[in-house]
Amino acid sequence: MDLDIQIKSLVFSFLFGIYFNILIIFFDRFLYKVRIRFQVINSFIFCIINAIIYFFILKRINNGIIHLYFILSIILGIMFEQFVINKLFIRFKYWYDNKKI
């Protein structure tokens, strides 16, 4: 696999991790309003659909070859979204709410 394709795949995996974590946050808000059977079914369908989306796009980038470092890149994207983007957004929102005019 060429280096260019690997870099595209890593960047895509990182961005997919950010996208996936944002979807989990929104999905989590609506998930606990239904019964436990529907929670399990909805979680399963949610994960399957996102896995299919990931593999279809990865198939277009590098013919569907997956490596361990792509999964690690997804995990880094999730951690980046949780620890950096959310913290900055919360600080900005706190600063904006307490700003004196």
Biotite code that builds the C-alpha atoms (Angstrom):
import biotite.structure as struc

atoms = struc.array([
    struc.Atom([0.000, 0.000, 0.000], chain_id="A", res_id=1, res_name="MET", atom_name="CA", element="C"),
    struc.Atom([1.356, 3.422, -0.933], chain_id="A", res_id=2, res_name="ASP", atom_name="CA", element="C"),
    struc.Atom([2.173, 5.969, 1.731], chain_id="A", res_id=3, res_name="LEU", atom_name="CA", element="C"),
    struc.Atom([-0.352, 8.397, 0.260], chain_id="A", res_id=4, res_name="ASP", atom_name="CA", element="C"),
    struc.Atom([-3.153, 5.864, 0.638], chain_id="A", res_id=5, res_name="ILE", atom_name="CA", element="C"),
    struc.Atom([-2.094, 5.061, 4.198], chain_id="A", res_id=6, res_name="GLN", atom_name="CA", element="C"),
    struc.Atom([-2.100, 8.731, 5.174], chain_id="A", res_id=7, res_name="ILE", atom_name="CA", element="C"),
    struc.Atom([-5.553, 9.217, 3.633], chain_id="A", res_id=8, res_name="LYS", atom_name="CA", element="C"),
    struc.Atom([-6.790, 6.152, 5.501], chain_id="A", res_id=9, res_name="SER", atom_name="CA", element="C"),
    struc.Atom([-5.324, 7.369, 8.805], chain_id="A", res_id=10, res_name="LEU", atom_name="CA", element="C"),
    struc.Atom([-6.809, 10.841, 8.412], chain_id="A", res_id=11, res_name="VAL", atom_name="CA", element="C"),
    struc.Atom([-10.171, 9.361, 7.461], chain_id="A", res_id=12, res_name="PHE", atom_name="CA", element="C"),
    struc.Atom([-10.074, 7.018, 10.475], chain_id="A", res_id=13, res_name="SER", atom_name="CA", element="C"),
    struc.Atom([-9.229, 9.917, 12.793], chain_id="A", res_id=14, res_name="PHE", atom_name="CA", element="C"),
    struc.Atom([-12.074, 12.048, 11.403], chain_id="A", res_id=15, res_name="LEU", atom_name="CA", element="C"),
    struc.Atom([-14.424, 9.067, 11.566], chain_id="A", res_id=16, res_name="PHE", atom_name="CA", element="C"),
    struc.Atom([-13.549, 8.696, 15.261], chain_id="A", res_id=17, res_name="GLY", atom_name="CA", element="C"),
    struc.Atom([-14.579, 12.318, 15.851], chain_id="A", res_id=18, res_name="ILE", atom_name="CA", element="C"),
    struc.Atom([-17.775, 11.820, 13.807], chain_id="A", res_id=19, res_name="TYR", atom_name="CA", element="C"),
    struc.Atom([-18.575, 8.560, 15.621], chain_id="A", res_id=20, res_name="PHE", atom_name="CA", element="C"),
    struc.Atom([-18.149, 10.106, 19.066], chain_id="A", res_id=21, res_name="ASN", atom_name="CA", element="C"),
    struc.Atom([-20.412, 13.037, 18.184], chain_id="A", res_id=22, res_name="ILE", atom_name="CA", element="C"),
    struc.Atom([-23.037, 10.578, 16.959], chain_id="A", res_id=23, res_name="LEU", atom_name="CA", element="C"),
    struc.Atom([-22.709, 8.568, 20.164], chain_id="A", res_id=24, res_name="ILE", atom_name="CA", element="C"),
    struc.Atom([-23.335, 11.711, 22.233], chain_id="A", res_id=25, res_name="ILE", atom_name="CA", element="C"),
    struc.Atom([-26.517, 12.517, 20.306], chain_id="A", res_id=26, res_name="PHE", atom_name="CA", element="C"),
    struc.Atom([-27.627, 8.887, 20.188], chain_id="A", res_id=27, res_name="PHE", atom_name="CA", element="C"),
    struc.Atom([-27.065, 8.502, 23.929], chain_id="A", res_id=28, res_name="ASP", atom_name="CA", element="C"),
    struc.Atom([-29.492, 11.317, 24.713], chain_id="A", res_id=29, res_name="ARG", atom_name="CA", element="C"),
    struc.Atom([-32.340, 9.545, 22.912], chain_id="A", res_id=30, res_name="PHE", atom_name="CA", element="C"),
    struc.Atom([-31.428, 5.965, 23.759], chain_id="A", res_id=31, res_name="LEU", atom_name="CA", element="C"),
    struc.Atom([-32.478, 5.919, 27.395], chain_id="A", res_id=32, res_name="TYR", atom_name="CA", element="C"),
    struc.Atom([-36.011, 7.102, 26.706], chain_id="A", res_id=33, res_name="LYS", atom_name="CA", element="C"),
    struc.Atom([-37.094, 3.653, 25.484], chain_id="A", res_id=34, res_name="VAL", atom_name="CA", element="C"),
    struc.Atom([-37.325, 0.178, 26.985], chain_id="A", res_id=35, res_name="ARG", atom_name="CA", element="C"),
    struc.Atom([-34.261, -1.995, 27.474], chain_id="A", res_id=36, res_name="ILE", atom_name="CA", element="C"),
    struc.Atom([-35.126, -4.295, 24.537], chain_id="A", res_id=37, res_name="ARG", atom_name="CA", element="C"),
    struc.Atom([-35.251, -1.346, 22.184], chain_id="A", res_id=38, res_name="PHE", atom_name="CA", element="C"),
    struc.Atom([-32.023, 0.034, 23.658], chain_id="A", res_id=39, res_name="GLN", atom_name="CA", element="C"),
    struc.Atom([-30.199, -3.183, 22.785], chain_id="A", res_id=40, res_name="VAL", atom_name="CA", element="C"),
    struc.Atom([-31.712, -3.358, 19.298], chain_id="A", res_id=41, res_name="ILE", atom_name="CA", element="C"),
    struc.Atom([-31.064, 0.327, 18.591], chain_id="A", res_id=42, res_name="ASN", atom_name="CA", element="C"),
    struc.Atom([-27.471, 0.097, 19.826], chain_id="A", res_id=43, res_name="SER", atom_name="CA", element="C"),
    struc.Atom([-26.828, -2.945, 17.643], chain_id="A", res_id=44, res_name="PHE", atom_name="CA", element="C"),
    struc.Atom([-28.322, -1.265, 14.557], chain_id="A", res_id=45, res_name="ILE", atom_name="CA", element="C"),
    struc.Atom([-26.396, 1.947, 15.286], chain_id="A", res_id=46, res_name="PHE", atom_name="CA", element="C"),
    struc.Atom([-23.080, 0.100, 15.486], chain_id="A", res_id=47, res_name="CYS", atom_name="CA", element="C"),
    struc.Atom([-23.756, -2.003, 12.386], chain_id="A", res_id=48, res_name="ILE", atom_name="CA", element="C"),
    struc.Atom([-24.735, 1.020, 10.291], chain_id="A", res_id=49, res_name="ILE", atom_name="CA", element="C"),
    struc.Atom([-21.647, 2.976, 11.353], chain_id="A", res_id=50, res_name="ASN", atom_name="CA", element="C"),
    struc.Atom([-19.382, -0.013, 10.721], chain_id="A", res_id=51, res_name="ALA", atom_name="CA", element="C"),
    struc.Atom([-20.859, -0.409, 7.232], chain_id="A", res_id=52, res_name="ILE", atom_name="CA", element="C"),
    struc.Atom([-20.363, 3.297, 6.521], chain_id="A", res_id=53, res_name="ILE", atom_name="CA", element="C"),
    struc.Atom([-16.749, 3.082, 7.701], chain_id="A", res_id=54, res_name="TYR", atom_name="CA", element="C"),
    struc.Atom([-15.926, 0.028, 5.624], chain_id="A", res_id=55, res_name="PHE", atom_name="CA", element="C"),
    struc.Atom([-17.632, 1.343, 2.484], chain_id="A", res_id=56, res_name="PHE", atom_name="CA", element="C"),
    struc.Atom([-15.622, 4.557, 2.624], chain_id="A", res_id=57, res_name="ILE", atom_name="CA", element="C"),
    struc.Atom([-12.462, 2.646, 3.505], chain_id="A", res_id=58, res_name="LEU", atom_name="CA", element="C"),
    struc.Atom([-13.122, 0.394, 0.521], chain_id="A", res_id=59, res_name="LYS", atom_name="CA", element="C"),
    struc.Atom([-13.135, 3.447, -1.732], chain_id="A", res_id=60, res_name="ARG", atom_name="CA", element="C"),
    struc.Atom([-9.910, 4.779, -0.221], chain_id="A", res_id=61, res_name="ILE", atom_name="CA", element="C"),
    struc.Atom([-7.760, 1.640, -0.011], chain_id="A", res_id=62, res_name="ASN", atom_name="CA", element="C"),
    struc.Atom([-9.821, -1.339, -1.243], chain_id="A", res_id=63, res_name="ASN", atom_name="CA", element="C"),
    struc.Atom([-11.046, -2.187, 2.262], chain_id="A", res_id=64, res_name="GLY", atom_name="CA", element="C"),
    struc.Atom([-7.701, -3.115, 3.766], chain_id="A", res_id=65, res_name="ILE", atom_name="CA", element="C"),
    struc.Atom([-7.766, -2.475, 7.486], chain_id="A", res_id=66, res_name="ILE", atom_name="CA", element="C"),
    struc.Atom([-4.797, -2.377, 9.811], chain_id="A", res_id=67, res_name="HIS", atom_name="CA", element="C"),
    struc.Atom([-4.459, -2.087, 13.559], chain_id="A", res_id=68, res_name="LEU", atom_name="CA", element="C"),
    struc.Atom([-3.272, 1.498, 13.309], chain_id="A", res_id=69, res_name="TYR", atom_name="CA", element="C"),
    struc.Atom([-6.525, 2.491, 11.566], chain_id="A", res_id=70, res_name="PHE", atom_name="CA", element="C"),
    struc.Atom([-8.424, 1.303, 14.630], chain_id="A", res_id=71, res_name="ILE", atom_name="CA", element="C"),
    struc.Atom([-5.965, 3.137, 16.860], chain_id="A", res_id=72, res_name="LEU", atom_name="CA", element="C"),
    struc.Atom([-6.564, 6.244, 14.745], chain_id="A", res_id=73, res_name="SER", atom_name="CA", element="C"),
    struc.Atom([-10.314, 5.921, 15.319], chain_id="A", res_id=74, res_name="ILE", atom_name="CA", element="C"),
    struc.Atom([-9.692, 5.642, 19.071], chain_id="A", res_id=75, res_name="ILE", atom_name="CA", element="C"),
    struc.Atom([-7.427, 8.712, 18.946], chain_id="A", res_id=76, res_name="LEU", atom_name="CA", element="C"),
    struc.Atom([-10.180, 10.602, 17.110], chain_id="A", res_id=77, res_name="GLY", atom_name="CA", element="C"),
    struc.Atom([-12.675, 9.659, 19.805], chain_id="A", res_id=78, res_name="ILE", atom_name="CA", element="C"),
    struc.Atom([-10.274, 10.703, 22.559], chain_id="A", res_id=79, res_name="MET", atom_name="CA", element="C"),
    struc.Atom([-9.452, 13.955, 20.740], chain_id="A", res_id=80, res_name="PHE", atom_name="CA", element="C"),
    struc.Atom([-13.141, 14.803, 20.467], chain_id="A", res_id=81, res_name="GLU", atom_name="CA", element="C"),
    struc.Atom([-13.801, 13.971, 24.117], chain_id="A", res_id=82, res_name="GLN", atom_name="CA", element="C"),
    struc.Atom([-10.836, 15.678, 25.723], chain_id="A", res_id=83, res_name="PHE", atom_name="CA", element="C"),
    struc.Atom([-10.056, 18.577, 23.413], chain_id="A", res_id=84, res_name="VAL", atom_name="CA", element="C"),
    struc.Atom([-13.112, 19.662, 21.468], chain_id="A", res_id=85, res_name="ILE", atom_name="CA", element="C"),
    struc.Atom([-15.636, 19.102, 24.259], chain_id="A", res_id=86, res_name="ASN", atom_name="CA", element="C"),
    struc.Atom([-13.447, 20.818, 26.854], chain_id="A", res_id=87, res_name="LYS", atom_name="CA", element="C"),
    struc.Atom([-12.868, 23.822, 24.603], chain_id="A", res_id=88, res_name="LEU", atom_name="CA", element="C"),
    struc.Atom([-16.574, 24.041, 23.784], chain_id="A", res_id=89, res_name="PHE", atom_name="CA", element="C"),
    struc.Atom([-17.515, 23.880, 27.459], chain_id="A", res_id=90, res_name="ILE", atom_name="CA", element="C"),
    struc.Atom([-14.975, 26.587, 28.340], chain_id="A", res_id=91, res_name="ARG", atom_name="CA", element="C"),
    struc.Atom([-16.149, 28.768, 25.475], chain_id="A", res_id=92, res_name="PHE", atom_name="CA", element="C"),
    struc.Atom([-19.771, 28.316, 26.507], chain_id="A", res_id=93, res_name="LYS", atom_name="CA", element="C"),
    struc.Atom([-18.907, 29.156, 30.123], chain_id="A", res_id=94, res_name="TYR", atom_name="CA", element="C"),
    struc.Atom([-16.974, 32.244, 29.017], chain_id="A", res_id=95, res_name="TRP", atom_name="CA", element="C"),
    struc.Atom([-19.773, 33.305, 26.660], chain_id="A", res_id=96, res_name="TYR", atom_name="CA", element="C"),
    struc.Atom([-22.482, 32.876, 29.313], chain_id="A", res_id=97, res_name="ASP", atom_name="CA", element="C"),
    struc.Atom([-20.507, 34.850, 31.917], chain_id="A", res_id=98, res_name="ASN", atom_name="CA", element="C"),
    struc.Atom([-19.303, 37.605, 29.593], chain_id="A", res_id=99, res_name="LYS", atom_name="CA", element="C"),
    struc.Atom([-20.033, 41.100, 30.822], chain_id="A", res_id=100, res_name="LYS", atom_name="CA", element="C"),
    struc.Atom([-21.468, 43.528, 28.333], chain_id="A", res_id=101, res_name="ILE", atom_name="CA", element="C"),
])
